[in-house]
Structure formats: structure tokens, C-alpha cells
Amino acid sequence: MEIGVPKETKDQEFRVGLSPSSVRVLSENGHAIFVQNAAGNGAGFTDDDYVNAGASIVATPSEAWSRDLVVKVKEPLEQEYKFLQKGQLLFTYLHLAADRKLTENLIDCGVTAIAYETVEQPGSNKLPLLTPMSIIAGRLAVQFGARFLESQQGGRGVLLGGVPGVKPGRVAIVGGGVVGTEAAKIAVGMGATVQILDVNVERLSYLETLFGSRVELLYSNSTQIETAVKEADLVIGAVLVPGRRAPILVSRDLVKQMRRGSVIVDVAVDQGGCVETLHTTSHTNPVYVEEGVLHYGVPNMPGAVPWTSTQALNNSTLPYVLQLSNLGIQALQENQALAKGVNVQNHRLVHPAVLSCFPDLA
């Protein structure tokens, strides 16, 4: 099979769909890989690295896109819609619940679009291709939050870890899944006072085995969220409803009650976000001030550490890419996890969660 790897076009997105080591595996299995010139530079992979692994370097995006299978990291942007082709397999993060225009274009063009974030292992509810980036995003959320709490960045000048004689900063994490757990690890390591709010009591019990008394674990309801958010220096949105838009849990009225210069980092922004006042930002312009609070809404946070995140992502995606390459569309019948990842096929929106967001597109 011919596999295309275009260069990412999202703002400061330096990850790449396939690493040279993944290309080597695919090449050894008899597949032809076409990597766009400089696609891997931002992640530390040169064109020579790809050639040595068995790939061909192509000069234009159209040459990378015009293949049977296209492997990316982020969703196609508007300037890439023209490259989508009927019968093509597209394997990437899509997050369609927050992007009606892309959803409509994928339906119109006739591609089979498989979203990393909805590939789900049957019977376990595990999302193996979302997890590695959720780990990185969770850890980065605290790192970025700590930075924007600095006065020079517009924050209220709080050191999360505090110092002897001065209390540490407070971090409220809304959602106790992978993102929330990883954020808590970093925040606790910094010495902050940390709260995690979640509606799943079993998950809270599990988190107690990880953190013990170092993290305050709270059942998430409107009263608990209100109290935690108002007292926090840093609020991290870590809510995931697979395939669906994230629910709004932090209202504008609640943001108004936060201290000036506090920071909100919403990792759920790629699914619409769970904070009413938050909208998508970019690595170039990552924050804005609303109601006196700094809002960080970069949807491709792991793109800030592309050397690490590209390899972490490929460790999980390669087995699926290899199966798609070997079997083509038949892989969707052979692999239930891949089948669950299909969002659009044969000019139809087929994923139930995304359909619930756009019922008129059924």
C-alpha cells in the first residue's frame, strides 16, 4: 500500500504522523511510504532519516496526500480539504464534535476517516491512541499553568510549590481520568495543594491508592466545583466524554468569582472545552484574559514537545497503521478497536457519539 505522511499545518504543530522507526517497519512489510519534505524536522527527524528508513521524500503536500492511506497527527485544516479523496483512508486525530465544517467535508469527499481518539478496545472502554497524548497534555497543563501564573506573563504571581512560611498555590482539576491524574502527579510534585473532582466514585477510590492524602478527592457536583474553582490559583479542565462535546462545568459567573490573575488551562478544548469563557487559542498566542482570569486553550498541547510526543504516539499507533496497510479497509472487520474508530465512511457520519452532536447529518 502507498502511505502518505504530510507535514502538519496547524500552528506550531511539530509532531509528525510517522517516525523513521515506524517507516522502517512499514517498509520492511512491503509498503511504500511518501513523506513530505521537512515533515519531521520539528520533531528532530531529518529527511535523510526517513530515506534511510525506506521512505521517499516528496516536495509538495499534494504528493503526500495522494495516497491510499494518509497518516497524520491533527485534523485536516481548511486549506487541506482539497486533498481529501474518495476511497482514501485517513488516520489521525479528528475531534469532530467540535468541528462541523470538517465533518461535512469528510462526508462530502467520501474518505474513510478513522479518529485516533475514538479507537476503543472492546469491552474495556480504553482509548489506546488517546492515552499517550492525554498523559503528555496532563503533565504540560500544570507546566504551562505554573508559567502563566508568573507576573511577567500576566498571572497573579503565585509559585505553585510555595516556600517555607508561605502557603503553596492551589490547583483544582476537574476530571479524574488520564489527563487529570497526570496533571495531579506534576502538581503534587511541585508541592501545590491539589484537588481532583470526578463523578465516578470508583475512579476516586482508585486515585486514593495513587495519591493517598496528598490529593483531596471530591465528588464532582455544582457545589464542589464552585468552591474548588473560586479558591484555586490554577484550574485544569480534564473532562472527556469520548466522541462527544465536553459539558460546560465552569460557568462564566463562576469564572468572575476567581481571583484576578488566576489561570485556567482547559485540556478539553479540542472537544469544545468544559469552561464557558474558554475558546481555542494557539501556541503562537496561547492565552487571553476574560473576567480577569488568564485562559489557555491550545488544542494541540503535546505539539510543544514533538520529539517526545511523536514517539509516544507512534508506539501506540504503529500496530494499527500496519494492519490498515496490510489489509486496507478489511482491517475494520478484523479489528474491533479500529472499527470503533471510524467516524465517517461511504459519505456517511457513522460514529454514534459524533452523530449525537450532529443528528441532522445522519
C-alpha positions as CSV (number, residue, x, y, z in Angstrom):
1,M,0.0,0.0,0.0
2,E,1.1,3.6,-0.6
3,I,1.1,5.6,2.6
4,G,1.4,9.4,2.7
5,V,2.7,11.5,5.6
6,P,2.0,15.2,5.1
7,K,3.7,18.0,7.1
8,E,1.3,19.2,9.8
9,T,-0.1,22.7,9.1
10,K,-1.7,23.6,12.5
11,D,0.0,26.5,14.3
12,Q,3.4,25.3,15.7
13,E,2.4,21.7,15.3
14,F,5.8,20.0,15.1
15,R,4.7,16.4,15.6
16,V,4.7,14.1,12.6
17,G,2.4,11.1,11.7
18,L,5.1,8.5,11.4
19,S,8.6,8.4,12.9
20,P,11.5,7.0,10.9
21,S,11.4,3.8,13.1
22,S,7.7,3.3,12.2
23,V,8.6,3.9,8.5
24,R,11.2,1.3,8.7
25,V,8.7,-1.3,10.0
26,L,6.2,-0.4,7.3
27,S,8.9,-0.5,4.6
28,E,10.1,-3.9,5.7
29,N,6.5,-5.1,5.3
30,G,6.5,-4.1,1.7
31,H,4.7,-0.8,1.8
32,A,5.7,2.4,0.0
33,I,5.9,5.5,2.3
34,F,5.9,9.1,0.9
35,V,6.9,11.7,3.5
36,Q,6.6,15.4,2.7
37,N,9.8,17.4,2.7
38,A,10.8,18.6,6.2
39,A,7.7,16.9,7.8
40,G,9.7,15.6,10.6
41,N,12.2,18.4,11.2
42,G,10.3,19.9,14.1
43,A,10.4,16.5,15.9
44,G,14.1,16.1,15.3
45,F,13.8,13.7,12.3
46,T,15.6,14.7,9.0
47,D,14.6,13.8,5.5
48,D,17.8,11.6,5.4
49,D,16.5,9.8,8.5
50,Y,13.3,8.9,6.5
51,V,15.2,8.0,3.4
52,N,17.5,5.7,5.4
53,A,14.4,4.1,6.9
54,G,13.0,3.3,3.4
55,A,10.7,6.3,2.6
56,S,10.5,8.5,-0.4
57,I,10.6,12.3,0.1
58,V,8.1,14.3,-1.8
59,A,8.2,18.1,-2.3
60,T,4.5,19.1,-2.1
61,P,1.6,18.3,0.2
62,S,-0.5,17.0,-2.7
63,E,2.1,14.3,-3.3
64,A,1.9,13.2,0.3
65,W,-1.9,13.3,0.3
66,S,-2.5,11.4,-2.9
67,R,-2.0,8.0,-1.3
68,D,-4.2,5.1,-0.3
69,L,-3.6,5.7,3.4
70,V,-2.8,9.1,4.9
71,V,-1.3,9.1,8.5
72,K,-1.3,12.5,10.3
73,V,-1.4,13.8,13.8
74,K,-4.0,16.6,13.7
75,E,-7.2,17.0,11.8
76,P,-7.1,18.4,8.2
77,L,-7.4,22.2,8.2
78,E,-9.5,24.1,5.7
79,Q,-6.6,24.5,3.2
80,E,-6.2,20.7,3.2
81,Y,-9.8,19.8,2.4
82,K,-8.9,19.9,-1.3
83,F,-6.5,17.0,-0.9
84,L,-9.1,14.6,0.5
85,Q,-10.0,11.9,-2.0
86,K,-12.9,9.4,-2.3
87,G,-11.9,5.9,-1.2
88,Q,-8.9,7.1,0.8
89,L,-8.2,6.0,4.4
90,L,-7.4,8.9,6.7
91,F,-5.9,8.0,10.2
92,T,-5.4,10.9,12.6
93,Y,-7.0,12.9,15.5
94,L,-10.2,14.4,14.3
95,H,-12.3,15.6,17.3
96,L,-15.3,16.2,15.0
97,A,-17.7,17.0,17.8
98,A,-16.2,20.5,17.9
99,D,-15.9,20.9,14.1
100,R,-19.0,20.8,12.0
101,K,-17.3,22.1,8.9
102,L,-14.7,19.4,8.8
103,T,-17.3,16.8,9.5
104,E,-19.3,18.0,6.5
105,N,-16.2,18.0,4.2
106,L,-15.3,14.4,5.2
107,I,-18.8,13.3,4.4
108,D,-18.8,15.0,1.1
109,C,-15.4,13.8,-0.2
110,G,-16.0,10.1,0.5
111,V,-12.9,9.3,2.6
112,T,-13.0,6.7,5.4
113,A,-11.9,8.8,8.4
114,I,-10.7,6.9,11.4
115,A,-10.1,9.1,14.5
116,Y,-7.3,8.2,16.9
117,E,-9.4,9.5,19.8
118,T,-12.3,7.1,19.2
119,V,-10.3,3.9,18.6
120,E,-11.6,1.9,21.6
121,Q,-10.6,-1.6,22.9
122,P,-13.8,-3.6,23.0
123,G,-15.1,-4.5,26.5
124,S,-12.6,-2.2,28.3
125,N,-13.6,1.4,27.3
126,K,-9.9,2.0,26.9
127,L,-8.8,4.6,24.3
128,P,-5.3,3.4,23.4
129,L,-4.4,6.1,20.9
130,L,-5.7,9.0,23.1
131,T,-4.0,7.9,26.2
132,P,-0.3,8.7,25.3
133,M,-1.2,12.3,24.3
134,S,-3.5,12.7,27.3
135,I,-0.6,11.7,29.6
136,I,1.6,14.4,27.9
137,A,-1.2,17.0,27.9
138,G,-2.0,16.4,31.6
139,R,1.7,17.0,32.5
140,L,2.0,20.0,30.3
141,A,-1.2,21.6,31.7
142,V,0.5,22.2,35.1
143,Q,3.8,23.2,33.5
144,F,2.0,25.8,31.4
145,G,-0.3,26.9,34.2
146,A,2.7,27.5,36.5
147,R,4.3,29.6,33.9
148,F,1.3,31.8,33.2
149,L,0.8,32.3,37.0
150,E,4.1,34.3,36.8
151,S,3.5,38.1,37.0
152,Q,5.6,38.7,33.8
153,Q,3.0,36.5,32.0
154,G,0.1,38.4,33.4
155,G,-0.6,36.0,36.3
156,R,-1.1,36.7,40.0
157,G,2.5,35.9,40.9
158,V,1.9,32.6,42.7
159,L,4.6,29.9,43.0
160,L,2.7,26.6,43.0
161,G,5.1,24.9,45.4
162,G,5.2,27.9,47.8
163,V,8.2,28.3,50.1
164,P,8.7,27.7,53.9
165,G,6.5,30.3,55.6
166,V,4.3,30.9,52.6
167,K,1.4,28.6,51.6
168,P,1.6,26.8,48.2
169,G,-0.7,27.5,45.3
170,R,-4.0,25.7,44.9
171,V,-4.7,23.5,41.8
172,A,-8.3,22.3,41.1
173,I,-8.5,19.6,38.5
174,V,-12.0,19.0,37.0
175,G,-11.9,15.4,35.8
176,G,-10.0,12.4,37.2
177,G,-9.2,10.5,34.1
178,V,-5.8,10.2,32.4
179,V,-5.3,13.9,31.9
180,G,-6.4,14.7,35.5
181,T,-4.3,12.0,37.0
182,E,-1.1,13.1,35.2
183,A,-1.8,16.8,36.0
184,A,-2.1,15.9,39.7
185,K,1.2,14.0,39.6
186,I,3.1,17.0,38.4
187,A,1.2,19.5,40.7
188,V,1.9,17.3,43.7
189,G,5.5,17.0,42.7
190,M,5.7,20.8,42.6
191,G,4.3,21.0,46.1
192,A,0.9,22.5,45.3
193,T,-2.3,21.9,47.2
194,V,-4.3,19.7,44.8
195,Q,-8.0,18.8,44.4
196,I,-9.4,16.4,41.9
197,L,-13.2,16.4,41.2
198,D,-14.9,13.5,39.4
199,V,-18.3,11.9,39.2
200,N,-17.0,8.4,39.2
201,V,-16.7,7.2,42.8
202,E,-14.8,4.1,41.7
203,R,-12.2,6.3,40.0
204,L,-11.9,8.4,43.1
205,S,-11.2,5.3,45.1
206,Y,-8.5,4.2,42.6
207,L,-6.9,7.7,42.8
208,E,-6.7,7.4,46.5
209,T,-4.5,4.3,46.0
210,L,-2.2,6.5,43.9
211,F,-2.1,9.7,46.0
212,G,-3.3,8.9,49.4
213,S,-3.8,12.0,51.4
214,R,-1.6,14.1,49.1
215,V,-4.6,15.0,46.9
216,E,-8.1,15.9,48.1
217,L,-10.5,13.8,46.1
218,L,-14.0,15.2,45.7
219,Y,-17.3,14.0,44.2
220,S,-18.0,16.4,41.3
221,N,-21.2,18.4,41.6
222,S,-22.0,22.1,41.2
223,T,-21.4,22.9,44.8
224,Q,-18.0,21.2,45.0
225,I,-16.9,22.7,41.6
226,E,-18.0,26.2,42.7
227,T,-16.0,26.0,45.9
228,A,-12.9,24.5,44.4
229,V,-12.7,26.8,41.4
230,K,-13.2,30.0,43.4
231,E,-10.3,29.1,45.7
232,A,-7.9,27.8,43.0
233,D,-5.0,29.6,41.5
234,L,-4.9,27.2,38.6
235,V,-8.0,25.3,37.3
236,I,-7.4,22.5,34.8
237,G,-10.3,21.2,32.7
238,A,-9.8,17.5,32.2
239,V,-13.2,16.3,31.2
240,L,-13.6,13.6,28.5
241,V,-16.8,12.2,27.0
242,P,-15.5,10.1,24.2
243,G,-16.6,11.4,20.8
244,R,-18.9,14.0,22.3
245,R,-18.6,17.6,23.1
246,A,-17.3,18.3,26.6
247,P,-20.1,19.5,29.0
248,I,-19.8,23.1,30.4
249,L,-19.0,22.6,34.1
250,V,-17.4,26.0,34.9
251,S,-19.7,28.9,34.1
252,R,-18.9,32.5,33.3
253,D,-20.4,33.5,36.6
254,L,-18.1,31.2,38.4
255,V,-15.0,32.5,36.5
256,K,-16.0,36.0,37.6
257,Q,-15.6,34.9,41.2
258,M,-12.0,33.7,40.7
259,R,-9.1,35.9,41.8
260,R,-7.7,38.2,39.2
261,G,-4.6,36.7,37.6
262,S,-5.6,33.1,38.2
263,V,-5.2,30.7,35.3
264,I,-7.5,28.2,33.6
265,V,-6.0,25.5,31.3
266,D,-8.7,23.5,29.5
267,V,-7.3,20.4,28.0
268,A,-10.8,19.5,26.8
269,V,-10.8,22.4,24.4
270,D,-10.3,20.1,21.4
271,Q,-13.8,18.7,22.3
272,G,-15.3,22.2,22.8
273,G,-14.0,22.7,26.4
274,C,-15.7,22.5,29.8
275,V,-15.3,26.2,30.7
276,E,-17.9,28.6,29.3
277,T,-15.4,31.5,28.9
278,L,-12.8,29.5,27.1
279,H,-12.2,29.4,23.4
280,T,-9.5,27.9,21.2
281,T,-6.0,29.5,21.2
282,S,-2.7,28.6,19.6
283,H,0.9,28.1,20.6
284,T,1.7,31.5,19.0
285,N,-1.0,33.3,21.1
286,P,-1.7,30.8,23.9
287,V,-3.6,32.9,26.4
288,Y,-6.2,35.7,26.7
289,V,-7.8,37.4,29.7
290,E,-11.5,37.1,30.3
291,E,-13.2,38.2,33.5
292,G,-9.7,39.0,34.9
293,V,-8.6,35.4,34.5
294,L,-5.9,34.0,32.1
295,H,-7.4,31.4,29.8
296,Y,-5.1,28.8,28.0
297,G,-6.9,26.9,25.2
298,V,-4.3,25.4,22.9
299,P,-5.9,22.2,21.4
300,N,-2.6,20.6,20.4
301,M,-0.6,21.0,23.6
302,P,1.6,17.9,23.0
303,G,2.9,19.7,19.9
304,A,5.1,21.7,22.3
305,V,7.2,18.6,22.9
306,P,7.2,17.0,19.5
307,W,10.3,14.8,19.9
308,T,8.7,13.0,22.9
309,S,5.1,13.1,21.8
310,T,5.7,11.8,18.2
311,Q,7.5,8.8,19.5
312,A,4.9,8.2,22.3
313,L,2.1,8.4,19.7
314,N,3.8,6.1,17.3
315,N,4.4,3.5,19.9
316,S,0.6,3.2,20.1
317,T,-0.5,3.9,16.5
318,L,2.0,1.7,14.6
319,P,0.2,-1.7,15.1
320,Y,-3.0,-0.1,13.8
321,V,-1.2,1.6,10.8
322,L,0.4,-1.7,10.0
323,Q,-2.9,-3.6,10.0
324,L,-4.5,-0.9,7.8
325,S,-1.6,-1.1,5.4
326,N,-1.6,-4.8,5.2
327,L,-5.4,-5.3,5.0
328,G,-6.8,-2.0,3.8
329,I,-10.5,-1.5,4.5
330,Q,-10.7,-5.2,5.5
331,A,-8.8,-4.2,8.7
332,L,-12.0,-2.6,10.0
333,Q,-13.7,-6.0,10.0
334,E,-10.7,-7.8,11.5
335,N,-10.0,-5.3,14.3
336,Q,-13.0,-4.2,16.5
337,A,-11.0,-1.4,18.1
338,L,-10.3,0.1,14.6
339,A,-13.9,-0.3,13.6
340,K,-14.9,1.7,16.7
341,G,-12.6,4.5,15.5
342,V,-14.4,5.0,12.2
343,N,-16.2,8.4,12.2
344,V,-17.0,8.8,8.5
345,Q,-17.4,6.2,5.8
346,N,-19.1,6.0,2.4
347,H,-20.3,9.6,2.6
348,R,-22.0,9.0,6.0
349,L,-21.3,10.0,9.5
350,V,-21.3,6.7,11.4
351,H,-19.8,7.2,14.9
352,P,-22.8,7.3,17.4
353,A,-21.2,9.9,19.7
354,V,-20.4,12.3,16.9
355,L,-23.9,11.6,15.4
356,S,-25.4,12.8,18.7
357,C,-23.7,16.1,18.1
358,F,-24.9,16.5,14.5
359,P,-28.1,14.4,14.2
360,D,-29.1,16.3,11.1
361,L,-26.0,14.8,9.3
362,A,-27.3,11.2,9.8
